Amino acid sequence: MAELPELLTPEETADWLGMSVESLSQNRYLRNDKTIPYLKVGKRVRYIKDDVIAYVKANRISTGA
């Protein structure tokens, strides 16, 4: 049986990224390019930890140094 992915709450995700829960909420509402993939479990928002890590890696800016 496949292992379930680790789910993070918006509070955990915001804390890990150093941003506010309100910013995450606004990004979900706007559905812009800064929106981290998320899922709904009932009425609750959750983030898959691997998706958050992939988002961070995909948005890394290299200085070329």
C-alpha positions as CSV (number, residue, x, y, z in Angstrom):
1,M,0.0,0.0,0.0
2,A,1.3,3.5,-0.9
3,E,2.4,5.8,1.9
4,L,0.3,8.9,2.3
5,P,2.0,12.2,1.7
6,E,2.7,14.5,4.6
7,L,0.1,17.3,4.8
8,L,0.8,20.7,6.2
9,T,-1.7,23.2,7.5
10,P,-1.6,26.8,6.2
11,E,-0.1,27.9,9.5
12,E,2.7,25.3,9.2
13,T,3.3,26.2,5.5
14,A,3.4,29.9,6.2
15,D,5.8,29.5,9.1
16,W,8.1,27.2,7.1
17,L,8.1,29.7,4.2
18,G,8.4,32.8,6.4
19,M,5.2,34.4,5.2
20,S,1.8,35.1,6.6
21,V,-1.2,32.8,6.5
22,E,-3.1,35.8,4.9
23,S,-0.6,35.8,2.0
24,L,-1.2,32.2,1.4
25,S,-4.9,32.7,1.5
26,Q,-4.7,35.7,-0.9
27,N,-2.6,33.7,-3.3
28,R,-5.2,30.9,-3.3
29,Y,-7.9,33.4,-3.9
30,L,-6.1,35.1,-6.8
31,R,-4.9,31.8,-8.3
32,N,-1.9,33.5,-9.6
33,D,1.6,32.2,-10.5
34,K,2.6,32.5,-6.8
35,T,-0.1,30.0,-5.8
36,I,1.4,26.9,-4.1
37,P,-0.5,23.8,-5.0
38,Y,-3.0,22.9,-2.3
39,L,-5.9,20.6,-1.6
40,K,-9.1,20.8,0.3
41,V,-10.0,18.1,2.9
42,G,-13.6,18.9,3.6
43,K,-13.4,22.7,4.3
44,R,-9.8,22.6,5.4
45,V,-6.9,23.6,3.2
46,R,-3.8,21.5,3.3
47,Y,-0.5,21.6,1.5
48,I,1.4,18.5,0.5
49,K,4.9,18.9,1.9
50,D,6.6,17.6,-1.3
51,D,4.6,20.2,-3.4
52,V,5.8,23.0,-1.2
53,I,9.4,21.9,-1.5
54,A,9.0,21.5,-5.3
55,Y,7.5,25.0,-5.5
56,V,10.4,26.5,-3.5
57,K,13.0,24.7,-5.8
58,A,11.1,25.8,-9.0
59,N,11.1,29.4,-7.8
60,R,14.7,29.6,-6.9
61,I,16.6,32.5,-8.4
62,S,20.2,31.9,-9.3
63,T,22.6,34.9,-9.2
64,G,24.9,33.2,-11.6
65,A,27.9,33.6,-9.3
